Amino acid sequence: MPKKMKRNYLLNLIGVLVLFAILCGIFDTGLLGKKNGYFLGVSIICMMTIIIVCSLNLLTGFMGEFSIGHAGFMSIGAYASAIVTMKMLELGIALPTALYFIIAILAGGIASAIMGFLVGIPALRLRGDYLAIVTVAFAEIVRVAFTNFQITGGGKTLSGIPKISDFHYVFFTMVISVTLIYMFVRSRFGRAVISIREDYIAAAASGINVTYYKVMTFTLSAFFAGVAGAIYAHYMTAMIPTYFNFMKSSEFLTMVILGGTGSLTGSIIGATVLAALPEALRNFQIYRMLMYSVVLVLVMIFKPSGIFGTWEFSLGRLIDRLLKKDKKGGAANE
């Protein structure tokens, strides 16, 4: 690995740790007073949304296939993890909270990944609108199933889920998830997936096993959607299947398109803004989807590739640019 790349990764890591320290300084000390719990909850929802939007960008941005059923995978992860942790509590299994949290996100991620693999094998032979329709149908089937299964509450609220989605755990889960997705995109597997997006026929003719890479990407995307679902379940402590509906999947897709398909930075910013926006505009809640639609139309007209396009933020690159400007400014003054 080139030295410059190592330096950039190190600077980004330092930036993440500084951000974590700042947020801990705000939330752990109660700096915001009575509103501390409120803003803490909003931040956890934003971090959970970042994970699922980045996972959806794997499909939409890097593989070039539309999925409008990601809420279905999120619901599988949420219910699977909740059932596992609730059963462990019923059996009297005493574990540290951190270990409970790890078990929950792994249970949710693995359950969603298995379902993603099973759905992806037949579904990913389709492309474009046909695949989008299949993902919508899948999400609706899952929602109806959870509405009727007794183990998931039988259409009623599933309550009694332990609240273990602590801010510190969720923050590092988000960082690790985004890092793993970024590493996948920059690996040879990611380059193969991008080549499939650019030219499906040429990629197949070059010897790339198109079905294998598409199913692998779909499974990985479903895994991280399940992780986000596990975080949601163990923060809210109660769930109903109707939350994971078509509109929720559409919101996630809107965030991806707004930020930029093919940009994880765009997904992070888009998820943060659109997840926090309903809370900031709570008095205008009924106009939320109207605002989403207007923003999406404006982005499609003036910036079809999304706000960030395929651009990725790097702290090292930013520092290099600032240093170059300083050098140019100094040379001009001389």
Beta strands, then each sheet from edge to edge (+ up, - down):
strand 1: 158-159
strand 2: 238-239
sheet 1: 1+ 2-
end
